[in-house]
């Protein structure tokens, strides 16, 4: 199967019968998102095999060998797919759902808004940047987002899908509701001067009890969650504002620009100024 160039953003909708298969032994330089509407697909990447049924979202990283097909015993696999390069801020969202490096699966996130976002992506990929975008519809053939404006709109739709999917996955029916309340407090105001003690007071727990419950339920400490939320918030400010690095650090709750730069570089692999520079280069700004 042909391998899309790394820089291309491509949107497609397939309704494939039994026997459909795609194999890329050297992987792909781009990432691939697949959201199943009906039937089921069998996906293999990075040594992991997983079945994607209705409402399941699969996001495959670049480089690892890919093999996906209509699942055995199924007469069809109807799904949306997008080839893209992820924005760095998305990677922490996907990290909890990694079955293996480069293979992320979120089960059961069927959502009308996810389908609407992908419908818009299919229409926006055809936009030239002049006049109104096309009416949202399933593309009859895969569409390459050629215009810079079209690429940004499609990436915006991908971001919406990831936000909706990961938010839905974080609302399990089990688990301590006080932990979910703390996560909501952190997400709502990441720049606040949160401490384990202040978060514990907000949900009427002792700091030690909150720390235990939070780590048990989420796999990280409360302050690790605060740091991740602050870094995501800072990345968004770097993307959409002209605030300098010091202002971004302050607005995101970091004690100093130096501390912010160190934490940000550890999370994204490059310092804040370089992160912003690369974003603007990739957007043609």
PyMOL commands that set and color helices and strands:
alter all, ss='L'
color gray80, all
select helices_A, chain A and resi 88-95+112-124+148-169+177-188+196-202+207-218+222-240+245-251+257-268+272-282
alter helices_A, ss='H'
color red, helices_A
select strands_A, chain A and resi 10-17+21-24+31-39+41-45+48-52+57-60+66-70+76-84+98-100+103-106+143-144
alter strands_A, ss='S'
color yellow, strands_A
deselect
rebuild
show_as cartoon
